[in-house]
């Protein structure tokens, strides 16, 4: 029984690592689209094309993201803002956004 539990825990841990790896690929795709948007002005279209492609849907699914049209719109909106993923995930950006929302309210 102990071996079964150890094996299950190991498999769960491997699955979590794989999901994080695919999530990193999604973040890299977002950064690439943001760079394209700044350089060529077509970032939202690029990320939408990628997210709707077979490879994009597969990567999103493996990252634990349901590849539906709502997600595609969210990705396009994120790229349209032009904020790099590393900045958007930082604590300072989160605090700045919360402060801006508090001022608006």
C-alpha positions, -999 to +999 in steps of 0.1 A: +000+000+000+028+024+008+044+019-026+010+028-042+008+060-023+044+069-031+038+062-067+006+083-068+024+112-050+052+109-075+029+109-105+010+139-091+042+158-086+053+150-121+019+162-135+023+195-115+058+200-130+045+194-165+016+218-160+041+245-148+063+239-178+034+244-202+023+275-183+057+289-189+053+283-226+020+302-225+038+331-207+065+331-233+039+332-261+023+362-244+057+379-242+063+372-279+029+386-288+036+417-267+069+422-285+052+418-319+026+443-308+052+469-300+072+462-332+045+455-358+012+464-341-003+429-345+002+413-311-035+406-302-040+389-336-009+369-332-018+355-298-054+348-310-041+329-340-017+309-318-044+302-292-068+290-318-043+268-336-040+231-328-006+235-311-019+265-290-050+246-279-028+217-269-004+238-249-032+257-232-049+224-222-016+210-209-012+241-188-046+236-173-063+263-192-096+256-211-089+267-247-122+284-253-131+317-270-133+335-236-097+326-229-087+338-264-104+372-257-086+374-224-052+367-239-059+393-266-069+419-240-037+411-219-015+415-250-033+447-259-024+463-226+013+458-235+025+449-200+051+421-200+042+390-180+071+394-156+060+429-147+023+419-145+031+391-121+053+412-099+041+425-065+048+461-073+025+460-104-002+443-083+000+470-056-001+498-082-031+483-099-049+479-066-041+515-056-054+527-090-087+508-085-090+522-050-086+558-063-112+552-090-138+539-065 
